[in-house]
Amino acid sequence: MPDLSADRLRQAAPLAGYTTLRLGGPARLLVTATTADEVAQSVREARAGGEPALVLGGGSNVVIADRGFAGTAILIRSTGVRVVGRDGEAVTVRVEAGEPWDEVVTTAVHAGWSGLECLSGIPGTTGGTPIQNVAAYGQEVAETITAVRVFDRLTGELAWLPPARCRFGYRTSVFKRSDRWVVLAVEFRLRRHGWSGPVRYPELARALGVPLGATAPLAEVRAAVLALRAGKGMVLDPADPDTYSVGSFFTNPVLDRAAAAAVRRVAGAGPPTWPEPGGRVKVSAAWLIERAGFHKGYSGQGVAISSKHTLALTNRGNGTTAALLELAAEIRGGVRARFGVSLHPEPVLVDCTL
Ligand SMILES: Cc1cc2nc3c(=O)[nH]c(=O)nc-3n(C[C@H](O)[C@H](O)[C@H](O)COP(=O)(O)OP(=O)(O)OC[C@H]3O[C@@H](n4cnc5c(N)ncnc54)[C@H](O)[C@@H]3O)c2cc1C
C-alpha cells in the first residue's frame, strides 16, 4: 500500500505564497485546477477522500492560520474570456473563474465596454468577485453580473445562478463564508458605450474634474481609479509592504439612528456616513479606528496599519497571522470601548478566528 499521508505531506506547500498578505501555513495538499472541469473534479476528489477543500483564487481576501489548512487547497487557474451575447447596446461576456480580475477590466476598457472601469486595480480572480460583491468607487459587480456558473457541493451538480439567487449585498453574497458553492465562471452584461456610467463617488469625480453624476471616457476613469488606489496602497506592489494586505480589513458598520447619534456624542463630531435602507447609516470604519487612537503606521509584531490607509492591516514582511489577528483584535476592542460599535472583518478567516 502506498503511504498516502506521506505522499500528501511531501506535497505540502505554504499557502503564504498564494496570498497577498504573504501569510499562512501549508495545506496538506495543494492542487492547481486549470479548467472548470478540473475545479469540479478536484472538489469531488477531496470530498471522496474525506478532506476539507479550500478554494483559493488570488488569495487577496483570506487570512490563513499560521499552522495552515488541514485539507486540500485548490488553486483556481481556469482562464478564458468570451463574448456570448450581443445586442444593440450591450455585450454579455463569460469569464472563467481563474481569470485575473484586473485583466478582465483592462480588456473591457480597451473594448469600450462600460460597467467595470471603477473596479480597476482590485487584485484577485474573476471567480472571487461575486463572493463578496466586489465594489469600489461607487460601482459593484452586482450591477453587471447576469449569471454565475457554480458547482454545487451539496448536490454535486452544475448550475447557472441568476443574480436574485446570489443575494448580493454590501461586501457579501450567498457565496461568502459558505462551503456550498464553487464559482466556475461569471457572466457580465456590459454596455458598448466607451464612456463610464454616472460617476457616483465624489473623490473620483474630483480626480476626473467632472461634476458628480457626469460620465467620462473609460480609459480616463481607469487611470484615475488606479492613481487614487495607488496613493492608498490599494494596488499590489511587491516593493511596498503597505500593499501586503487584504485591502480593507474591516467592513464599515451599519448602525441605527441611536447608535450613530451615540458615536457623534462621544466624538463631538459626526463620522462620514452613507444612507442605508430603513433609516440606518453606514459609518466609516476608518474614521472610528482613527478616533479610537489607532493611526496609520500603528504597529504590532511584524504587522502594522498601512502608512497609507487606516483600514488596511499589513504584514511588514516578517509578520504572522497570529500577530495580524492580535492587532485586529486590539483595534476592534479599542473601537468597541470608545464608541460601543463592533467592527467585523471583511476577509474570510481560514482555520483561525478573531
Ligand atoms: C490591495 C487590495 C485591495 C483590495 N481592494 C478591494 C476593493 O476595492 N473592493 C473589494 O471589494 N475588495 C477589495 N479587495 C479584496 C479582494 O481583492 C477581493 O475580495 C477579491 O475579489 C478576492 O478575490 P480572490 O480571487 O483573491 O479571492 P480569495 O482571496 O482567493 O478568496 C476569498 C474567498 O472567496 C472564496 N473563493 C475564491 N474564489 C472562489 C471561487 N471560484 N468559488 C468559490 N469560492 C471562491 C475563497 O474560498 C475565500 O473564502 C482588495 C484586496 C487587496 C489585497
PDBQT file of the ligand as one rigid body, heavy atoms in Angstrom, charges set to zero:
ROOT
HETATM    1  C1  LIG A 401      -4.618  45.677  -2.064  1.00  0.00    +0.000 C 
HETATM    2  C2  LIG A 401      -6.025  45.155  -2.060  1.00  0.00    +0.000 A 
HETATM    3  C3  LIG A 401      -7.067  45.969  -2.431  1.00  0.00    +0.000 A 
HETATM    4  C4  LIG A 401      -8.388  45.478  -2.431  1.00  0.00    +0.000 A 
HETATM    5  N1  LIG A 401      -9.409  46.315  -2.815  1.00  0.00    +0.000 NA
HETATM    6  C5  LIG A 401     -10.691  45.873  -2.826  1.00  0.00    +0.000 A 
HETATM    7  C6  LIG A 401     -11.751  46.737  -3.222  1.00  0.00    +0.000 A 
HETATM    8  O1  LIG A 401     -11.542  47.893  -3.587  1.00  0.00    +0.000 OA
HETATM    9  N2  LIG A 401     -13.015  46.257  -3.193  1.00  0.00    +0.000 N 
HETATM   10  C7  LIG A 401     -13.287  44.968  -2.821  1.00  0.00    +0.000 A 
HETATM   11  O2  LIG A 401     -14.477  44.590  -2.819  1.00  0.00    +0.000 OA
HETATM   12  N3  LIG A 401     -12.306  44.123  -2.443  1.00  0.00    +0.000 NA
HETATM   13  C8  LIG A 401     -11.015  44.533  -2.439  1.00  0.00    +0.000 A 
HETATM   14  N4  LIG A 401     -10.001  43.701  -2.052  1.00  0.00    +0.000 N 
HETATM   15  C9  LIG A 401     -10.314  42.328  -1.613  1.00  0.00    +0.000 C 
HETATM   16  C10 LIG A 401     -10.127  41.249  -2.707  1.00  0.00    +0.000 C 
HETATM   17  O3  LIG A 401      -9.218  41.651  -3.678  1.00  0.00    +0.000 OA
HETATM   18  C11 LIG A 401     -11.427  40.888  -3.417  1.00  0.00    +0.000 C 
HETATM   19  O4  LIG A 401     -12.387  40.468  -2.487  1.00  0.00    +0.000 OA
HETATM   20  C12 LIG A 401     -11.223  39.768  -4.455  1.00  0.00    +0.000 C 
HETATM   21  O5  LIG A 401     -12.366  39.645  -5.248  1.00  0.00    +0.000 OA
HETATM   22  C13 LIG A 401     -10.903  38.413  -3.839  1.00  0.00    +0.000 C 
HETATM   23  O6  LIG A 401     -10.660  37.518  -4.912  1.00  0.00    +0.000 OA
HETATM   24  P1  LIG A 401      -9.607  36.363  -4.767  1.00  0.00    +0.000 P 
HETATM   25  O7  LIG A 401      -9.613  35.579  -6.032  1.00  0.00    +0.000 OA
HETATM   26  O8  LIG A 401      -8.289  36.882  -4.328  1.00  0.00    +0.000 OA
HETATM   27  O9  LIG A 401     -10.267  35.519  -3.587  1.00  0.00    +0.000 OA
HETATM   28  P2  LIG A 401      -9.512  34.679  -2.450  1.00  0.00    +0.000 P 
HETATM   29  O10 LIG A 401      -8.857  35.613  -1.515  1.00  0.00    +0.000 OA
HETATM   30  O11 LIG A 401      -8.687  33.622  -3.067  1.00  0.00    +0.000 OA
HETATM   31  O12 LIG A 401     -10.751  34.021  -1.713  1.00  0.00    +0.000 OA
HETATM   32  C14 LIG A 401     -11.619  34.798  -0.920  1.00  0.00    +0.000 C 
HETATM   33  C15 LIG A 401     -12.812  33.925  -0.513  1.00  0.00    +0.000 C 
HETATM   34  O13 LIG A 401     -13.550  33.586  -1.676  1.00  0.00    +0.000 OA
HETATM   35  C16 LIG A 401     -13.536  32.176  -1.870  1.00  0.00    +0.000 C 
HETATM   36  N5  LIG A 401     -13.371  31.961  -3.315  1.00  0.00    +0.000 N 
HETATM   37  C17 LIG A 401     -12.405  32.465  -4.130  1.00  0.00    +0.000 A 
HETATM   38  N6  LIG A 401     -12.600  32.051  -5.384  1.00  0.00    +0.000 NA
HETATM   39  C18 LIG A 401     -13.705  31.258  -5.351  1.00  0.00    +0.000 A 
HETATM   40  C19 LIG A 401     -14.440  30.505  -6.324  1.00  0.00    +0.000 A 
HETATM   41  N7  LIG A 401     -14.065  30.465  -7.621  1.00  0.00    +0.000 N 
HETATM   42  N8  LIG A 401     -15.529  29.814  -5.924  1.00  0.00    +0.000 NA
HETATM   43  C20 LIG A 401     -15.934  29.815  -4.636  1.00  0.00    +0.000 A 
HETATM   44  N9  LIG A 401     -15.286  30.494  -3.660  1.00  0.00    +0.000 NA
HETATM   45  C21 LIG A 401     -14.189  31.200  -4.033  1.00  0.00    +0.000 A 
HETATM   46  C22 LIG A 401     -12.385  31.633  -1.057  1.00  0.00    +0.000 C 
HETATM   47  O14 LIG A 401     -12.615  30.288  -0.670  1.00  0.00    +0.000 OA
HETATM   48  C23 LIG A 401     -12.394  32.582   0.122  1.00  0.00    +0.000 C 
HETATM   49  O15 LIG A 401     -13.393  32.204   1.027  1.00  0.00    +0.000 OA
HETATM   50  C24 LIG A 401      -8.659  44.150  -2.037  1.00  0.00    +0.000 A 
HETATM   51  C25 LIG A 401      -7.589  43.333  -1.647  1.00  0.00    +0.000 A 
HETATM   52  C26 LIG A 401      -6.288  43.822  -1.658  1.00  0.00    +0.000 A 
HETATM   53  C27 LIG A 401      -5.159  42.918  -1.254  1.00  0.00    +0.000 C 
ENDROOT
TORSDOF 0
